Amino acid sequence: MSRKYKFYDSSKAHFVSFATISWLDVFTRRPYFNVITESLSYCINSKGLVVNAWCIMTNHLHLVIRSDTNKLGAIIRDMKKFTAKKLISCIHSNPQESRKER
């Protein structure tokens, strides 16, 4: 099965959902929640992402998104790659984090 995001009309709203590995409750901590919101803000301001609705839960997030640039798949790919690396870095650099082993 293909792992690429396929959006045939990026100008229309799409529902997407992302979850953490093993459904760990990562977003209960403010620094990790901020990584998500900063990443979304960057994609909105710099890459042409339009967020119609969003909901960040403790271990996943839901988005209703579109893009006028017709590059929605590339935007999502880049956002997930950057965000995952940033979250892992934040978790490993936090001296009080108990979930470094996963």
C-alpha atoms as one frame of an Amber mdcrd trajectory, in Angstrom:
protein
   0.000   0.000   0.000   1.267   3.440  -0.876   2.326   5.655   2.031   2.084
   8.858  -0.002  -0.691  11.318   0.657  -2.837  11.577  -2.451  -5.061  14.595
  -2.778  -6.614  14.906  -6.215  -7.980  18.392  -5.629  -6.032  20.286  -2.976
  -8.381  23.249  -3.186 -11.163  21.208  -1.559 -11.194  20.523   2.179  -9.811
  17.159   3.306  -9.993  15.474   6.698  -6.667  14.056   7.888  -5.677  12.511
  11.176  -2.233  11.758  12.646  -1.450   9.649  15.700   1.635   9.164  17.826
   3.451   5.841  17.836   1.827   3.427  20.275  -0.758   6.131  20.963   1.476
   7.722  23.616  -0.042  10.734  25.339   2.587  13.177  24.136   0.509  16.304
  23.642  -0.508  16.571  27.292   2.757  18.401  27.897   2.834  22.032  26.763
   6.253  21.972  24.983   5.168  19.119  22.726   1.775  20.703  22.070   3.636
  23.872  21.064   5.714  21.941  18.523   2.501  20.952  16.747   1.013  24.445
  16.772   4.275  26.048  15.631   4.592  23.558  12.796   1.028  24.231  11.677
   1.612  27.994  11.875   4.735  27.701   9.747   2.921  25.669   7.088   0.052
  28.170   7.068   2.321  31.216   6.767   5.023  29.807   4.476   3.679  26.863
   2.508   0.100  27.810   1.696  -1.704  25.428   4.035  -5.259  26.441   4.861
  -6.594  24.947   8.102 -10.394  25.028   8.245 -10.625  23.132  11.539  -8.269
  21.381  13.933  -8.396  19.399  17.124  -5.346  18.286  19.078  -6.033  15.382
  21.410  -3.574  13.834  23.896  -2.123  11.388  21.360  -3.427  12.411  17.943
  -4.692  15.330  15.939  -7.436  15.911  13.406  -7.288  18.524  10.682  -9.629
  19.748   7.991  -7.232  21.274   5.498  -6.796  22.445   1.951  -4.261  24.342
  -0.122  -4.542  26.654  -3.077  -1.051  25.616  -4.221  -2.139  22.068  -5.214
   0.800  20.683  -3.208  -1.135  19.459  -0.193   0.556  16.039  -0.146   4.014
  17.617  -0.124   3.019  20.077   2.606   1.736  17.268   4.838   4.810  15.118
   4.156   7.187  17.946   5.068   5.176  18.954   8.114   5.090  15.423   9.520
   8.801  14.876   8.886   9.837  18.148  10.534   7.393  17.760  13.432   8.434
  14.187  14.206  12.119  15.124  14.323  11.401  18.169  16.489   9.232  16.168
  18.921  11.872  13.449  19.277  14.534  16.079  19.890  12.392  17.814  22.526
  11.643  14.540  24.293  15.317  13.530  24.403  16.454  16.934  25.622  13.889
  17.113  28.426  15.625  15.889  31.630  12.305  15.100  33.329  10.821  13.114
  30.440   9.940   9.540  31.370   9.246   8.329  27.814  12.718   8.562  26.279
  13.007   4.815  25.796  10.181   4.462  23.228
